Amino acid sequence: MKRLQLLFVVILMLSHTACGVYSFTGASIPAGAKTVSIQYFPNNAMLVEPTLSIDFTSALRDKFMSLTNLNLIDKNGDLSFEGEIIDFKTSPIAIQKDQTADQNRLTITINVRFFNKLDPTKDFETKFTQYKDYSSNQDFNAAKLIVIPEILELLVDDVFSKSVVNW
């Protein structure tokens, strides 16, 4: 009887994997997708942070390599990403009585074009924006070493979620 139950569970599990590839990350990769291509995201913002393009592009590639079983190729992947960084700015927030900022906000916006060869209805072009606040007492060059990686992680999560988690 226990063998019969075990056999039933195994058959049930195998029947669910035929609909696509699902992982514990929440990613639902279309059945048949084997490759992903992620083009370099140039920095077209008015204020250019020198390593931002490579840092974002690398972070997005790393996310797909670590959380999916897709192979990264240069061009024409089953799933394909391209885009650009369109805004990088810091602005004062939380103004005090003496008209000085208590906090500053670093904001990064990227424009992403996603193409799904296997299901073109999932294609999109979307702008993603994330920000982090930091103390105005902190030097911007020191603050950006902390907040830029945090913002990039949020942006990469947003792109990953929109493209393969279907939120």
Buried (B, 14 or more C-beta within 10 A) or exposed (E): EEEEEEEEEEEEEEEEEEEBBEEEBEBBBBEEBEBBBBBEBBBBBEEEBEEBBEBBBBBBBEBBBEBBEBBBBEEEBBBBBBBBBBBBEBEEEEEEEEEEBEBBBBBBBBBBBBBBBBEEEBEEEBEBBBBBBBEBEBEEEEBBEEBBEEBBEBBBBBBBBBBBEEE
